[in-house]
Amino acid sequence: RVRWPIVEAMGTAYALYTVTGEAQYEAWYQKWWDYSINYHMDNENGSWWQELDTNNEVTTNVWDGKQDIYHLLHCLVIPRLPLAPGLAPAVAAGLLDSLAK
Protein backbone atom coordinates (compact mmCIF):
# COMPACT_ATOMS: atom_id res chain seq x y z
CA ARG A 1 0.00 0.00 0.00
CA VAL A 2 2.03 2.87 -1.32
CA ARG A 3 0.99 6.32 -0.14
CA TRP A 4 0.93 8.27 -3.39
CA PRO A 5 -2.15 6.68 -5.03
CA ILE A 6 -4.19 7.38 -1.89
CA VAL A 7 -3.25 11.05 -1.69
CA GLU A 8 -3.90 11.54 -5.40
CA ALA A 9 -7.26 9.81 -4.94
CA MET A 10 -8.08 12.36 -2.24
CA GLY A 11 -7.49 15.22 -4.66
CA THR A 12 -9.59 13.46 -7.29
CA ALA A 13 -12.43 12.78 -4.86
CA TYR A 14 -12.40 16.43 -3.84
CA ALA A 15 -12.52 17.58 -7.46
CA LEU A 16 -15.37 15.17 -8.29
CA TYR A 17 -17.34 16.32 -5.25
CA THR A 18 -16.78 19.97 -6.19
CA VAL A 19 -18.04 19.39 -9.73
CA THR A 20 -20.91 16.99 -9.02
CA GLY A 21 -21.90 17.70 -5.42
CA GLU A 22 -22.40 13.95 -4.98
CA ALA A 23 -22.01 12.82 -1.37
CA GLN A 24 -20.24 9.59 -2.39
CA TYR A 25 -17.16 11.58 -3.45
CA GLU A 26 -17.08 13.50 -0.18
CA ALA A 27 -17.37 10.17 1.66
CA TRP A 28 -14.46 8.68 -0.29
CA TYR A 29 -12.37 11.78 0.40
CA GLN A 30 -13.01 11.42 4.13
CA LYS A 31 -12.47 7.65 4.10
CA TRP A 32 -9.02 8.04 2.50
CA TRP A 33 -8.11 10.85 4.91
CA ASP A 34 -9.10 8.72 7.89
CA TYR A 35 -7.04 5.80 6.58
CA SER A 36 -4.02 8.04 6.00
CA ILE A 37 -4.29 9.59 9.45
CA ASN A 38 -4.47 6.16 11.07
CA TYR A 39 -1.76 4.41 9.07
CA HIS A 40 0.35 6.57 6.75
CA MET A 41 1.16 9.54 8.98
CA ASP A 42 4.39 9.27 10.93
CA ASN A 43 3.46 11.30 13.99
CA GLU A 44 6.71 10.48 15.78
CA ASN A 45 9.21 11.58 13.14
CA GLY A 46 7.08 13.75 10.88
CA SER A 47 5.96 13.21 7.31
CA TRP A 48 4.17 10.10 6.06
CA TRP A 49 5.20 6.50 5.68
CA GLN A 50 5.82 5.67 2.04
CA GLU A 51 4.66 2.06 2.08
CA LEU A 52 2.57 -0.33 4.20
CA ASP A 53 2.14 -4.10 4.01
CA THR A 54 -1.23 -5.87 3.93
CA ASN A 55 -1.45 -5.49 7.74
CA ASN A 56 -0.81 -1.73 7.51
CA GLU A 57 2.66 -2.11 9.01
CA VAL A 58 5.50 0.01 7.61
CA THR A 59 7.56 -1.89 5.04
CA THR A 60 10.23 -1.11 2.45
CA ASN A 61 9.55 -3.71 -0.25
CA VAL A 62 9.19 -1.11 -3.01
CA TRP A 63 11.20 1.83 -1.73
CA ASP A 64 13.21 2.51 1.41
CA GLY A 65 12.99 6.05 2.70
CA LYS A 66 10.71 9.02 3.16
CA GLN A 67 8.95 10.59 0.19
CA ASP A 68 9.05 14.16 -0.99
CA ILE A 69 6.10 16.51 -0.70
CA TYR A 70 4.97 16.32 -4.34
CA HIS A 71 2.12 13.84 -3.94
CA LEU A 72 0.98 15.27 -0.64
CA LEU A 73 -0.06 18.41 -2.52
CA HIS A 74 -2.98 16.41 -3.87
CA CYS A 75 -4.60 16.11 -0.47
CA LEU A 76 -3.23 19.20 1.29
CA VAL A 77 -3.36 21.97 -1.31
CA ILE A 78 -5.76 20.99 -4.10
CA PRO A 79 -8.84 21.11 -1.83
CA ARG A 80 -7.85 24.67 -0.95
CA LEU A 81 -7.85 25.86 -4.57
CA PRO A 82 -10.50 26.34 -7.25
CA LEU A 83 -10.39 23.65 -9.95
CA ALA A 84 -9.35 26.19 -12.59
CA PRO A 85 -6.86 27.49 -13.44
CA GLY A 86 -4.35 24.69 -12.83
CA LEU A 87 -2.47 24.31 -9.54
CA ALA A 88 0.59 26.46 -10.27
CA PRO A 89 -1.31 29.35 -11.93
CA ALA A 90 -3.91 29.32 -9.13
CA VAL A 91 -1.24 29.55 -6.44
CA ALA A 92 0.61 32.26 -8.39
CA ALA A 93 -2.66 34.21 -8.67
CA GLY A 94 -3.14 34.09 -4.90
CA LEU A 95 -6.19 31.83 -5.07
CA LEU A 96 -5.20 29.57 -2.15
CA ASP A 97 -8.22 29.47 0.16
CA SER A 98 -10.09 31.91 -2.09
CA LEU A 99 -13.22 29.74 -1.93
CA ALA A 100 -13.37 30.16 1.86
CA LYS A 101 -13.47 33.96 1.69
C-alpha positions as CSV (number, residue, x, y, z in Angstrom):
1,R,0.0,0.0,0.0
2,V,2.0,2.9,-1.3
3,R,1.0,6.3,-0.1
4,W,0.9,8.3,-3.4
5,P,-2.2,6.7,-5.0
6,I,-4.2,7.4,-1.9
7,V,-3.2,11.1,-1.7
8,E,-3.9,11.5,-5.4
9,A,-7.3,9.8,-4.9
10,M,-8.1,12.4,-2.2
11,G,-7.5,15.2,-4.7
12,T,-9.6,13.5,-7.3
13,A,-12.4,12.8,-4.9
14,Y,-12.4,16.4,-3.8
15,A,-12.5,17.6,-7.5
16,L,-15.4,15.2,-8.3
17,Y,-17.3,16.3,-5.2
18,T,-16.8,20.0,-6.2
19,V,-18.0,19.4,-9.7
20,T,-20.9,17.0,-9.0
21,G,-21.9,17.7,-5.4
22,E,-22.4,13.9,-5.0
23,A,-22.0,12.8,-1.4
24,Q,-20.2,9.6,-2.4
25,Y,-17.2,11.6,-3.5
26,E,-17.1,13.5,-0.2
27,A,-17.4,10.2,1.7
28,W,-14.5,8.7,-0.3
29,Y,-12.4,11.8,0.4
30,Q,-13.0,11.4,4.1
31,K,-12.5,7.7,4.1
32,W,-9.0,8.0,2.5
33,W,-8.1,10.9,4.9
34,D,-9.1,8.7,7.9
35,Y,-7.0,5.8,6.6
36,S,-4.0,8.0,6.0
37,I,-4.3,9.6,9.4
38,N,-4.5,6.2,11.1
39,Y,-1.8,4.4,9.1
40,H,0.4,6.6,6.8
41,M,1.2,9.5,9.0
42,D,4.4,9.3,10.9
43,N,3.5,11.3,14.0
44,E,6.7,10.5,15.8
45,N,9.2,11.6,13.1
46,G,7.1,13.7,10.9
47,S,6.0,13.2,7.3
48,W,4.2,10.1,6.1
49,W,5.2,6.5,5.7
50,Q,5.8,5.7,2.0
51,E,4.7,2.1,2.1
52,L,2.6,-0.3,4.2
53,D,2.1,-4.1,4.0
54,T,-1.2,-5.9,3.9
55,N,-1.5,-5.5,7.7
56,N,-0.8,-1.7,7.5
57,E,2.7,-2.1,9.0
58,V,5.5,0.0,7.6
59,T,7.6,-1.9,5.0
60,T,10.2,-1.1,2.5
61,N,9.5,-3.7,-0.3
62,V,9.2,-1.1,-3.0
63,W,11.2,1.8,-1.7
64,D,13.2,2.5,1.4
65,G,13.0,6.1,2.7
66,K,10.7,9.0,3.2
67,Q,9.0,10.6,0.2
68,D,9.1,14.2,-1.0
69,I,6.1,16.5,-0.7
70,Y,5.0,16.3,-4.3
71,H,2.1,13.8,-3.9
72,L,1.0,15.3,-0.6
73,L,-0.1,18.4,-2.5
74,H,-3.0,16.4,-3.9
75,C,-4.6,16.1,-0.5
76,L,-3.2,19.2,1.3
77,V,-3.4,22.0,-1.3
78,I,-5.8,21.0,-4.1
79,P,-8.8,21.1,-1.8
80,R,-7.9,24.7,-1.0
81,L,-7.9,25.9,-4.6
82,P,-10.5,26.3,-7.2
83,L,-10.4,23.7,-10.0
84,A,-9.4,26.2,-12.6
85,P,-6.9,27.5,-13.4
86,G,-4.4,24.7,-12.8
87,L,-2.5,24.3,-9.5
88,A,0.6,26.5,-10.3
89,P,-1.3,29.3,-11.9
90,A,-3.9,29.3,-9.1
91,V,-1.2,29.5,-6.4
92,A,0.6,32.3,-8.4
93,A,-2.7,34.2,-8.7
94,G,-3.1,34.1,-4.9
95,L,-6.2,31.8,-5.1
96,L,-5.2,29.6,-2.2
97,D,-8.2,29.5,0.2
98,S,-10.1,31.9,-2.1
99,L,-13.2,29.7,-1.9
100,A,-13.4,30.2,1.9
101,K,-13.5,34.0,1.7
